[in-house]
Amino acid sequence: MLSIRLARNGAKKRPFYHIVVSENDRIPTGRAIEILGFVNPIATNGETVRIDGEKAKAWIAKGAQPSKTVLELFKKNAIL
C-alpha cells in the first residue's frame, strides 16, 4: 500500500522534512517513489511549506493514503 508521509532530513537539531510517496512497509527515509514537497519548520524568512497540489491529488486518486500530519498540511494549504 502506498502512503504519503514525511521523511526527515537535515542536520542534528535542524529538521527538514520532505513530503514523499513511498511503500508503507519501507522506512520513511528510504527510497521514495516521488517527492511532493517539503516542510521547513525552522525557516526564519523563507518558505516553510511547499506542496505540489496537482501531484498530491493524483497520488491520492491512485490510492495513496496520507498520514495524519500530511493530511493536516494538505487541509491547511487548501489542497484537500
PDB file of N, CA, C and O in Angstrom:
ATOM      1  N   MET A   1       0.841  -1.172   0.000  1.00  0.00           N
ATOM      2  CA  MET A   1       0.000   0.000   0.000  1.00  0.00           C
ATOM      3  C   MET A   1       0.894   1.246   0.000  1.00  0.00           C
ATOM      4  O   MET A   1       1.926   1.283   0.670  1.00  0.00           O
ATOM      5  N   LEU A   2       0.491   2.237  -0.742  1.00  0.00           N
ATOM      6  CA  LEU A   2       1.246   3.486  -0.829  1.00  0.00           C
ATOM      7  C   LEU A   2       0.800   4.452   0.259  1.00  0.00           C
ATOM      8  O   LEU A   2      -0.377   4.503   0.617  1.00  0.00           O
ATOM      9  N   SER A   3       1.745   5.210   0.776  1.00  0.00           N
ATOM     10  CA  SER A   3       1.411   6.230   1.755  1.00  0.00           C
ATOM     11  C   SER A   3       2.160   7.518   1.422  1.00  0.00           C
ATOM     12  O   SER A   3       3.247   7.500   0.843  1.00  0.00           O
ATOM     13  N   ILE A   4       1.550   8.622   1.801  1.00  0.00           N
ATOM     14  CA  ILE A   4       2.173   9.940   1.662  1.00  0.00           C
ATOM     15  C   ILE A   4       2.542  10.362   3.076  1.00  0.00           C
ATOM     16  O   ILE A   4       1.672  10.508   3.935  1.00  0.00           O
ATOM     17  N   ARG A   5       3.824  10.557   3.313  1.00  0.00           N
ATOM     18  CA  ARG A   5       4.285  10.847   4.665  1.00  0.00           C
ATOM     19  C   ARG A   5       5.515  11.742   4.644  1.00  0.00           C
ATOM     20  O   ARG A   5       6.052  12.070   3.586  1.00  0.00           O
ATOM     21  N   LEU A   6       5.946  12.130   5.840  1.00  0.00           N
ATOM     22  CA  LEU A   6       7.113  12.991   5.985  1.00  0.00           C
ATOM     23  C   LEU A   6       8.365  12.141   6.162  1.00  0.00           C
ATOM     24  O   LEU A   6       8.364  11.161   6.908  1.00  0.00           O
ATOM     25  N   ALA A   7       9.426  12.523   5.474  1.00  0.00           N
ATOM     26  CA  ALA A   7      10.730  11.879   5.618  1.00  0.00           C
ATOM     27  C   ALA A   7      11.696  12.930   6.154  1.00  0.00           C
ATOM     28  O   ALA A   7      11.924  13.957   5.515  1.00  0.00           O
ATOM     29  N   ARG A   8      12.258  12.669   7.324  1.00  0.00           N
ATOM     30  CA  ARG A   8      13.125  13.656   7.969  1.00  0.00           C
ATOM     31  C   ARG A   8      14.494  13.696   7.304  1.00  0.00           C
ATOM     32  O   ARG A   8      15.112  12.663   7.044  1.00  0.00           O
ATOM     33  N   ASN A   9      14.944  14.898   7.040  1.00  0.00           N
ATOM     34  CA  ASN A   9      16.283  15.172   6.532  1.00  0.00           C
ATOM     35  C   ASN A   9      16.849  16.294   7.382  1.00  0.00           C
ATOM     36  O   ASN A   9      16.249  16.676   8.386  1.00  0.00           O
ATOM     37  N   GLY A  10      17.976  16.816   6.996  1.00  0.00           N
ATOM     38  CA  GLY A  10      18.559  17.928   7.726  1.00  0.00           C
ATOM     39  C   GLY A  10      19.581  17.461   8.741  1.00  0.00           C
ATOM     40  O   GLY A  10      19.836  16.267   8.893  1.00  0.00           O
ATOM     41  N   ALA A  11      20.151  18.416   9.421  1.00  0.00           N
ATOM     42  CA  ALA A  11      21.202  18.137  10.392  1.00  0.00           C
ATOM     43  C   ALA A  11      20.611  17.944  11.786  1.00  0.00           C
ATOM     44  O   ALA A  11      19.407  18.081  12.000  1.00  0.00           O
ATOM     45  N   LYS A  12      21.484  17.630  12.708  1.00  0.00           N
ATOM     46  CA  LYS A  12      21.089  17.458  14.095  1.00  0.00           C
ATOM     47  C   LYS A  12      20.512  18.770  14.633  1.00  0.00           C
ATOM     48  O   LYS A  12      21.143  19.823  14.529  1.00  0.00           O
ATOM     49  N   LYS A  13      19.338  18.699  15.193  1.00  0.00           N
ATOM     50  CA  LYS A  13      18.599  19.841  15.749  1.00  0.00           C
ATOM     51  C   LYS A  13      18.223  20.887  14.699  1.00  0.00           C
ATOM     52  O   LYS A  13      17.886  22.016  15.055  1.00  0.00           O
ATOM     53  N   ARG A  14      18.274  20.535  13.425  1.00  0.00           N
ATOM     54  CA  ARG A  14      17.855  21.410  12.318  1.00  0.00           C
ATOM     55  C   ARG A  14      16.983  20.591  11.368  1.00  0.00           C
ATOM     56  O   ARG A  14      17.408  20.289  10.253  1.00  0.00           O
ATOM     57  N   PRO A  15      15.766  20.226  11.793  1.00  0.00           N
ATOM     58  CA  PRO A  15      14.954  19.320  10.975  1.00  0.00           C
ATOM     59  C   PRO A  15      14.471  19.959   9.677  1.00  0.00           C
ATOM     60  O   PRO A  15      14.232  21.164   9.595  1.00  0.00           O
ATOM     61  N   PHE A  16      14.340  19.121   8.690  1.00  0.00           N
ATOM     62  CA  PHE A  16      13.813  19.486   7.376  1.00  0.00           C
ATOM     63  C   PHE A  16      13.111  18.232   6.875  1.00  0.00           C
ATOM     64  O   PHE A  16      13.693  17.148   6.904  1.00  0.00           O
ATOM     65  N   TYR A  17      11.882  18.360   6.420  1.00  0.00           N
ATOM     66  CA  TYR A  17      11.107  17.189   6.028  1.00  0.00           C
ATOM     67  C   TYR A  17      10.717  17.263   4.558  1.00  0.00           C
ATOM     68  O   TYR A  17      10.302  18.316   4.072  1.00  0.00           O
ATOM     69  N   HIS A  18      10.851  16.144   3.850  1.00  0.00           N
ATOM     70  CA  HIS A  18      10.307  16.018   2.509  1.00  0.00           C
ATOM     71  C   HIS A  18       8.964  15.309   2.620  1.00  0.00           C
ATOM     72  O   HIS A  18       8.811  14.390   3.425  1.00  0.00           O
ATOM     73  N   ILE A  19       7.999  15.725   1.823  1.00  0.00           N
ATOM     74  CA  ILE A  19       6.724  15.018   1.730  1.00  0.00           C
ATOM     75  C   ILE A  19       6.887  14.026   0.591  1.00  0.00           C
ATOM     76  O   ILE A  19       7.052  14.421  -0.564  1.00  0.00           O
ATOM     77  N   VAL A  20       6.839  12.731   0.915  1.00  0.00           N
ATOM     78  CA  VAL A  20       7.167  11.698  -0.058  1.00  0.00           C
ATOM     79  C   VAL A  20       6.032  10.691  -0.210  1.00  0.00           C
ATOM     80  O   VAL A  20       5.216  10.501   0.692  1.00  0.00           O
ATOM     81  N   VAL A  21       6.006  10.055  -1.376  1.00  0.00           N
ATOM     82  CA  VAL A  21       5.142   8.908  -1.624  1.00  0.00           C
ATOM     83  C   VAL A  21       6.044   7.686  -1.575  1.00  0.00           C
ATOM     84  O   VAL A  21       7.033   7.606  -2.303  1.00  0.00           O
ATOM     85  N   SER A  22       5.700   6.733  -0.713  1.00  0.00           N
ATOM     86  CA  SER A  22       6.518   5.527  -0.598  1.00  0.00           C
ATOM     87  C   SER A  22       5.648   4.353  -0.187  1.00  0.00           C
ATOM     88  O   SER A  22       4.500   4.520   0.225  1.00  0.00           O
ATOM     89  N   GLU A  23       6.216   3.164  -0.309  1.00  0.00           N
ATOM     90  CA  GLU A  23       5.524   1.962   0.139  1.00  0.00           C
ATOM     91  C   GLU A  23       5.399   2.009   1.657  1.00  0.00           C
ATOM     92  O   GLU A  23       6.290   2.502   2.349  1.00  0.00           O
ATOM     93  N   ASN A  24       4.299   1.499   2.160  1.00  0.00           N
ATOM     94  CA  ASN A  24       4.015   1.545   3.585  1.00  0.00           C
ATOM     95  C   ASN A  24       5.007   0.734   4.409  1.00  0.00           C
ATOM     96  O   ASN A  24       5.283   1.083   5.557  1.00  0.00           O
ATOM     97  N   ASP A  25       5.546  -0.342   3.843  1.00  0.00           N
ATOM     98  CA  ASP A  25       6.432  -1.207   4.610  1.00  0.00           C
ATOM     99  C   ASP A  25       7.898  -0.780   4.562  1.00  0.00           C
ATOM    100  O   ASP A  25       8.735  -1.420   5.198  1.00  0.00           O
ATOM    101  N   ARG A  26       8.227   0.269   3.838  1.00  0.00           N
ATOM    102  CA  ARG A  26       9.605   0.775   3.785  1.00  0.00           C
ATOM    103  C   ARG A  26       9.821   1.824   4.866  1.00  0.00           C
ATOM    104  O   ARG A  26       8.869   2.421   5.369  1.00  0.00           O
ATOM    105  N   ILE A  27      11.086   2.039   5.216  1.00  0.00           N
ATOM    106  CA  ILE A  27      11.375   3.088   6.186  1.00  0.00           C
ATOM    107  C   ILE A  27      11.152   4.451   5.519  1.00  0.00           C
ATOM    108  O   ILE A  27      11.396   4.589   4.320  1.00  0.00           O
ATOM    109  N   PRO A  28      10.697   5.449   6.266  1.00  0.00           N
ATOM    110  CA  PRO A  28      10.382   6.749   5.656  1.00  0.00           C
ATOM    111  C   PRO A  28      11.561   7.423   4.964  1.00  0.00           C
ATOM    112  O   PRO A  28      11.375   8.118   3.965  1.00  0.00           O
ATOM    113  N   THR A  29      12.766   7.230   5.480  1.00  0.00           N
ATOM    114  CA  THR A  29      13.922   7.887   4.879  1.00  0.00           C
ATOM    115  C   THR A  29      14.523   7.071   3.745  1.00  0.00           C
ATOM    116  O   THR A  29      15.532   7.472   3.164  1.00  0.00           O
ATOM    117  N   GLY A  30      13.921   5.935   3.425  1.00  0.00           N
ATOM    118  CA  GLY A  30      14.410   5.102   2.331  1.00  0.00           C
ATOM    119  C   GLY A  30      14.036   5.685   0.981  1.00  0.00           C
ATOM    120  O   GLY A  30      13.648   6.848   0.876  1.00  0.00           O
ATOM    121  N   ARG A  31      14.157   4.871  -0.037  1.00  0.00           N
ATOM    122  CA  ARG A  31      13.886   5.322  -1.399  1.00  0.00           C
ATOM    123  C   ARG A  31      12.405   5.674  -1.559  1.00  0.00           C
ATOM    124  O   ARG A  31      11.530   4.862  -1.259  1.00  0.00           O
ATOM    125  N   ALA A  32      12.138   6.876  -2.029  1.00  0.00           N
ATOM    126  CA  ALA A  32      10.772   7.345  -2.241  1.00  0.00           C
ATOM    127  C   ALA A  32      10.398   7.190  -3.708  1.00  0.00           C
ATOM    128  O   ALA A  32      11.254   7.270  -4.589  1.00  0.00           O
ATOM    129  N   ILE A  33       9.123   6.969  -3.960  1.00  0.00           N
ATOM    130  CA  ILE A  33       8.633   6.892  -5.332  1.00  0.00           C
ATOM    131  C   ILE A  33       8.635   8.287  -5.950  1.00  0.00           C
ATOM    132  O   ILE A  33       9.041   8.472  -7.097  1.00  0.00           O
ATOM    133  N   GLU A  34       8.174   9.268  -5.165  1.00  0.00           N
ATOM    134  CA  GLU A  34       8.157  10.655  -5.651  1.00  0.00           C
ATOM    135  C   GLU A  34       8.174  11.612  -4.463  1.00  0.00           C
ATOM    136  O   GLU A  34       7.615  11.315  -3.407  1.00  0.00           O
ATOM    137  N   ILE A  35       8.814  12.751  -4.645  1.00  0.00           N
ATOM    138  CA  ILE A  35       8.831  13.804  -3.627  1.00  0.00           C
ATOM    139  C   ILE A  35       7.802  14.851  -4.037  1.00  0.00           C
ATOM    140  O   ILE A  35       7.863  15.399  -5.137  1.00  0.00           O
ATOM    141  N   LEU A  36       6.850  15.123  -3.133  1.00  0.00           N
ATOM    142  CA  LEU A  36       5.757  16.043  -3.438  1.00  0.00           C
ATOM    143  C   LEU A  36       5.992  17.456  -2.918  1.00  0.00           C
ATOM    144  O   LEU A  36       5.324  18.392  -3.358  1.00  0.00           O
ATOM    145  N   GLY A  37       6.914  17.623  -2.007  1.00  0.00           N
ATOM    146  CA  GLY A  37       7.161  18.949  -1.456  1.00  0.00           C
ATOM    147  C   GLY A  37       8.056  18.862  -0.242  1.00  0.00           C
ATOM    148  O   GLY A  37       8.736  17.859  -0.025  1.00  0.00           O
ATOM    149  N   PHE A  38       8.051  19.940   0.563  1.00  0.00           N
ATOM    150  CA  PHE A  38       8.887  19.961   1.758  1.00  0.00           C
ATOM    151  C   PHE A  38       8.223  20.765   2.856  1.00  0.00           C
ATOM    152  O   PHE A  38       7.310  21.555   2.614  1.00  0.00           O
ATOM    153  N   VAL A  39       8.707  20.542   4.074  1.00  0.00           N
ATOM    154  CA  VAL A  39       8.314  21.314   5.248  1.00  0.00           C
ATOM    155  C   VAL A  39       9.602  21.708   5.957  1.00  0.00           C
ATOM    156  O   VAL A  39      10.422  20.854   6.294  1.00  0.00           O
ATOM    157  N   ASN A  40       9.773  23.009   6.179  1.00  0.00           N
ATOM    158  CA  ASN A  40      10.938  23.516   6.900  1.00  0.00           C
ATOM    159  C   ASN A  40      10.421  24.245   8.139  1.00  0.00           C
ATOM    160  O   ASN A  40      10.143  25.442   8.072  1.00  0.00           O
ATOM    161  N   PRO A  41      10.288  23.543   9.274  1.00  0.00           N
ATOM    162  CA  PRO A  41       9.648  24.137  10.444  1.00  0.00           C
ATOM    163  C   PRO A  41      10.435  25.259  11.109  1.00  0.00           C
ATOM    164  O   PRO A  41       9.865  26.028  11.883  1.00  0.00           O
ATOM    165  N   ILE A  42      11.726  25.371  10.827  1.00  0.00           N
ATOM    166  CA  ILE A  42      12.511  26.412  11.493  1.00  0.00           C
ATOM    167  C   ILE A  42      12.974  27.502  10.536  1.00  0.00           C
ATOM    168  O   ILE A  42      13.925  28.223  10.839  1.00  0.00           O
ATOM    169  N   ALA A  43      12.323  27.634   9.399  1.00  0.00           N
ATOM    170  CA  ALA A  43      12.680  28.691   8.451  1.00  0.00           C
ATOM    171  C   ALA A  43      12.371  30.047   9.075  1.00  0.00           C
ATOM    172  O   ALA A  43      11.308  30.241   9.666  1.00  0.00           O
ATOM    173  N   THR A  44      13.293  30.968   8.942  1.00  0.00           N
ATOM    174  CA  THR A  44      13.099  32.274   9.555  1.00  0.00           C
ATOM    175  C   THR A  44      12.517  33.294   8.582  1.00  0.00           C
ATOM    176  O   THR A  44      11.640  34.072   8.958  1.00  0.00           O
ATOM    177  N   ASN A  45      12.986  33.301   7.349  1.00  0.00           N
ATOM    178  CA  ASN A  45      12.499  34.312   6.415  1.00  0.00           C
ATOM    179  C   ASN A  45      12.121  33.728   5.060  1.00  0.00           C
ATOM    180  O   ASN A  45      11.907  34.484   4.112  1.00  0.00           O
ATOM    181  N   GLY A  46      12.035  32.443   4.945  1.00  0.00           N
ATOM    182  CA  GLY A  46      11.690  31.819   3.671  1.00  0.00           C
ATOM    183  C   GLY A  46      10.405  31.016   3.783  1.00  0.00           C
ATOM    184  O   GLY A  46       9.655  31.129   4.753  1.00  0.00           O
ATOM    185  N   GLU A  47      10.177  30.212   2.770  1.00  0.00           N
ATOM    186  CA  GLU A  47       9.002  29.348   2.773  1.00  0.00           C
ATOM    187  C   GLU A  47       9.142  28.275   3.843  1.00  0.00           C
ATOM    188  O   GLU A  47      10.220  27.711   4.032  1.00  0.00           O
ATOM    189  N   THR A  48       8.053  28.000   4.537  1.00  0.00           N
ATOM    190  CA  THR A  48       8.084  26.903   5.498  1.00  0.00           C
ATOM    191  C   THR A  48       7.475  25.636   4.913  1.00  0.00           C
ATOM    192  O   THR A  48       7.853  24.530   5.300  1.00  0.00           O
ATOM    193  N   VAL A  49       6.526  25.789   3.976  1.00  0.00           N
ATOM    194  CA  VAL A  49       5.870  24.628   3.369  1.00  0.00           C
ATOM    195  C   VAL A  49       5.703  24.872   1.879  1.00  0.00           C
ATOM    196  O   VAL A  49       5.274  25.947   1.459  1.00  0.00           O
ATOM    197  N   ARG A  50       6.045  23.863   1.081  1.00  0.00           N
ATOM    198  CA  ARG A  50       5.752  23.902  -0.352  1.00  0.00           C
ATOM    199  C   ARG A  50       5.260  22.515  -0.745  1.00  0.00           C
ATOM    200  O   ARG A  50       5.936  21.513  -0.512  1.00  0.00           O
ATOM    201  N   ILE A  51       4.071  22.473  -1.347  1.00  0.00           N
ATOM    202  CA  ILE A  51       3.478  21.200  -1.755  1.00  0.00           C
ATOM    203  C   ILE A  51       2.995  21.337  -3.191  1.00  0.00           C
ATOM    204  O   ILE A  51       2.351  22.327  -3.541  1.00  0.00           O
ATOM    205  N   ASP A  52       3.301  20.353  -4.019  1.00  0.00           N
ATOM    206  CA  ASP A  52       2.782  20.307  -5.383  1.00  0.00           C
ATOM    207  C   ASP A  52       1.387  19.676  -5.314  1.00  0.00           C
ATOM    208  O   ASP A  52       1.247  18.455  -5.244  1.00  0.00           O
ATOM    209  N   GLY A  53       0.371  20.523  -5.335  1.00  0.00           N
ATOM    210  CA  GLY A  53      -1.006  20.077  -5.163  1.00  0.00           C
ATOM    211  C   GLY A  53      -1.494  19.131  -6.240  1.00  0.00           C
ATOM    212  O   GLY A  53      -2.232  18.189  -5.948  1.00  0.00           O
ATOM    213  N   GLU A  54      -1.095  19.364  -7.480  1.00  0.00           N
ATOM    214  CA  GLU A  54      -1.532  18.502  -8.581  1.00  0.00           C
ATOM    215  C   GLU A  54      -0.999  17.082  -8.413  1.00  0.00           C
ATOM    216  O   GLU A  54      -1.735  16.112  -8.592  1.00  0.00           O
ATOM    217  N   LYS A  55       0.276  16.964  -8.070  1.00  0.00           N
ATOM    218  CA  LYS A  55       0.860  15.635  -7.855  1.00  0.00           C
ATOM    219  C   LYS A  55       0.214  14.947  -6.661  1.00  0.00           C
ATOM    220  O   LYS A  55      -0.050  13.745  -6.700  1.00  0.00           O
ATOM    221  N   ALA A  56      -0.040  15.708  -5.598  1.00  0.00           N
ATOM    222  CA  ALA A  56      -0.649  15.128  -4.397  1.00  0.00           C
ATOM    223  C   ALA A  56      -2.043  14.590  -4.702  1.00  0.00           C
ATOM    224  O   ALA A  56      -2.385  13.481  -4.291  1.00  0.00           O
ATOM    225  N   LYS A  57      -2.846  15.369  -5.418  1.00  0.00           N
ATOM    226  CA  LYS A  57      -4.192  14.912  -5.778  1.00  0.00           C
ATOM    227  C   LYS A  57      -4.138  13.687  -6.679  1.00  0.00           C
ATOM    228  O   LYS A  57      -4.963  12.783  -6.549  1.00  0.00           O
ATOM    229  N   ALA A  58      -3.172  13.650  -7.591  1.00  0.00           N
ATOM    230  CA  ALA A  58      -3.031  12.499  -8.486  1.00  0.00           C
ATOM    231  C   ALA A  58      -2.688  11.235  -7.698  1.00  0.00           C
ATOM    232  O   ALA A  58      -3.242  10.172  -7.979  1.00  0.00           O
ATOM    233  N   TRP A  59      -1.789  11.329  -6.722  1.00  0.00           N
ATOM    234  CA  TRP A  59      -1.419  10.156  -5.930  1.00  0.00           C
ATOM    235  C   TRP A  59      -2.562   9.702  -5.039  1.00  0.00           C
ATOM    236  O   TRP A  59      -2.746   8.501  -4.841  1.00  0.00           O
ATOM    237  N   ILE A  60      -3.329  10.632  -4.502  1.00  0.00           N
ATOM    238  CA  ILE A  60      -4.480  10.254  -3.683  1.00  0.00           C
ATOM    239  C   ILE A  60      -5.526   9.563  -4.550  1.00  0.00           C
ATOM    240  O   ILE A  60      -6.175   8.616  -4.106  1.00  0.00           O
ATOM    241  N   ALA A  61      -5.691  10.036  -5.792  1.00  0.00           N
ATOM    242  CA  ALA A  61      -6.622   9.382  -6.719  1.00  0.00           C
ATOM    243  C   ALA A  61      -6.167   7.966  -7.063  1.00  0.00           C
ATOM    244  O   ALA A  61      -6.992   7.097  -7.345  1.00  0.00           O
ATOM    245  N   LYS A  62      -4.846   7.732  -7.041  1.00  0.00           N
ATOM    246  CA  LYS A  62      -4.310   6.395  -7.320  1.00  0.00           C
ATOM    247  C   LYS A  62      -4.387   5.475  -6.104  1.00  0.00           C
ATOM    248  O   LYS A  62      -4.080   4.288  -6.208  1.00  0.00           O
ATOM    249  N   GLY A  63      -4.794   6.012  -4.954  1.00  0.00           N
ATOM    250  CA  GLY A  63      -4.972   5.177  -3.774  1.00  0.00           C
ATOM    251  C   GLY A  63      -3.977   5.379  -2.656  1.00  0.00           C
ATOM    252  O   GLY A  63      -4.013   4.637  -1.674  1.00  0.00           O
ATOM    253  N   ALA A  64      -3.089   6.351  -2.761  1.00  0.00           N
ATOM    254  CA  ALA A  64      -2.121   6.604  -1.689  1.00  0.00           C
ATOM    255  C   ALA A  64      -2.838   7.229  -0.493  1.00  0.00           C
ATOM    256  O   ALA A  64      -3.678   8.114  -0.655  1.00  0.00           O
ATOM    257  N   GLN A  65      -2.500   6.763   0.698  1.00  0.00           N
ATOM    258  CA  GLN A  65      -3.119   7.253   1.924  1.00  0.00           C
ATOM    259  C   GLN A  65      -2.184   8.234   2.628  1.00  0.00           C
ATOM    260  O   GLN A  65      -1.069   7.858   2.989  1.00  0.00           O
ATOM    261  N   PRO A  66      -2.613   9.491   2.834  1.00  0.00           N
ATOM    262  CA  PRO A  66      -1.754  10.434   3.558  1.00  0.00           C
ATOM    263  C   PRO A  66      -1.754  10.138   5.059  1.00  0.00           C
ATOM    264  O   PRO A  66      -2.756   9.676   5.606  1.00  0.00           O
ATOM    265  N   SER A  67      -0.635  10.404   5.713  1.00  0.00           N
ATOM    266  CA  SER A  67      -0.559  10.256   7.167  1.00  0.00           C
ATOM    267  C   SER A  67      -1.364  11.388   7.814  1.00  0.00           C
ATOM    268  O   SER A  67      -1.786  12.325   7.135  1.00  0.00           O
ATOM    269  N   LYS A  68      -1.570  11.292   9.120  1.00  0.00           N
ATOM    270  CA  LYS A  68      -2.352  12.316   9.820  1.00  0.00           C
ATOM    271  C   LYS A  68      -1.714  13.694   9.686  1.00  0.00           C
ATOM    272  O   LYS A  68      -2.406  14.681   9.437  1.00  0.00           O
ATOM    273  N   THR A  69      -0.415  13.759   9.850  1.00  0.00           N
ATOM    274  CA  THR A  69       0.290  15.041   9.767  1.00  0.00           C
ATOM    275  C   THR A  69       0.219  15.622   8.362  1.00  0.00           C
ATOM    276  O   THR A  69      -0.016  16.818   8.191  1.00  0.00           O
ATOM    277  N   VAL A  70       0.420  14.782   7.362  1.00  0.00           N
ATOM    278  CA  VAL A  70       0.365  15.246   5.971  1.00  0.00           C
ATOM    279  C   VAL A  70      -1.057  15.674   5.618  1.00  0.00           C
ATOM    280  O   VAL A  70      -1.243  16.654   4.897  1.00  0.00           O
ATOM    281  N   LEU A  71      -2.052  14.960   6.112  1.00  0.00           N
ATOM    282  CA  LEU A  71      -3.444  15.333   5.866  1.00  0.00           C
ATOM    283  C   LEU A  71      -3.738  16.713   6.446  1.00  0.00           C
ATOM    284  O   LEU A  71      -4.425  17.512   5.810  1.00  0.00           O
ATOM    285  N   GLU A  72      -3.229  17.003   7.640  1.00  0.00           N
ATOM    286  CA  GLU A  72      -3.394  18.333   8.233  1.00  0.00           C
ATOM    287  C   GLU A  72      -2.707  19.404   7.390  1.00  0.00           C
ATOM    288  O   GLU A  72      -3.249  20.496   7.217  1.00  0.00           O
ATOM    289  N   LEU A  73      -1.519  19.102   6.862  1.00  0.00           N
ATOM    290  CA  LEU A  73      -0.817  20.054   5.993  1.00  0.00           C
ATOM    291  C   LEU A  73      -1.603  20.310   4.714  1.00  0.00           C
ATOM    292  O   LEU A  73      -1.689  21.448   4.253  1.00  0.00           O
ATOM    293  N   PHE A  74      -2.178  19.255   4.140  1.00  0.00           N
ATOM    294  CA  PHE A  74      -2.982  19.415   2.925  1.00  0.00           C
ATOM    295  C   PHE A  74      -4.190  20.307   3.194  1.00  0.00           C
ATOM    296  O   PHE A  74      -4.503  21.184   2.388  1.00  0.00           O
ATOM    297  N   LYS A  75      -4.865  20.092   4.310  1.00  0.00           N
ATOM    298  CA  LYS A  75      -6.038  20.904   4.644  1.00  0.00           C
ATOM    299  C   LYS A  75      -5.642  22.355   4.912  1.00  0.00           C
ATOM    300  O   LYS A  75      -6.338  23.282   4.497  1.00  0.00           O
ATOM    301  N   LYS A  76      -4.526  22.543   5.603  1.00  0.00           N
ATOM    302  CA  LYS A  76      -4.062  23.892   5.936  1.00  0.00           C
ATOM    303  C   LYS A  76      -3.686  24.677   4.682  1.00  0.00           C
ATOM    304  O   LYS A  76      -3.855  25.895   4.636  1.00  0.00           O
ATOM    305  N   ASN A  77      -3.177  23.984   3.668  1.00  0.00           N
ATOM    306  CA  ASN A  77      -2.756  24.628   2.427  1.00  0.00           C
ATOM    307  C   ASN A  77      -3.789  24.499   1.319  1.00  0.00           C
ATOM    308  O   ASN A  77      -3.473  24.724   0.151  1.00  0.00           O
ATOM    309  N   ALA A  78      -5.021  24.138   1.669  1.00  0.00           N
ATOM    310  CA  ALA A  78      -6.168  24.080   0.752  1.00  0.00           C
ATOM    311  C   ALA A  78      -5.942  23.147  -0.433  1.00  0.00           C
ATOM    312  O   ALA A  78      -6.339  23.455  -1.557  1.00  0.00           O
ATOM    313  N   ILE A  79      -5.305  22.008  -0.180  1.00  0.00           N
ATOM    314  CA  ILE A  79      -5.132  21.017  -1.238  1.00  0.00           C
ATOM    315  C   ILE A  79      -6.289  20.036  -1.213  1.00  0.00           C
ATOM    316  O   ILE A  79      -6.735  19.575  -2.264  1.00  0.00           O
ATOM    317  N   LEU A  80      -6.783  19.709  -0.020  1.00  0.00           N
ATOM    318  CA  LEU A  80      -7.951  18.825   0.117  1.00  0.00           C
ATOM    319  C   LEU A  80      -9.080  19.577   0.749  1.00  0.00           C
ATOM    320  O   LEU A  80     -10.157  19.016   0.955  1.00  0.00           O
TER     321      LEU A  80
END
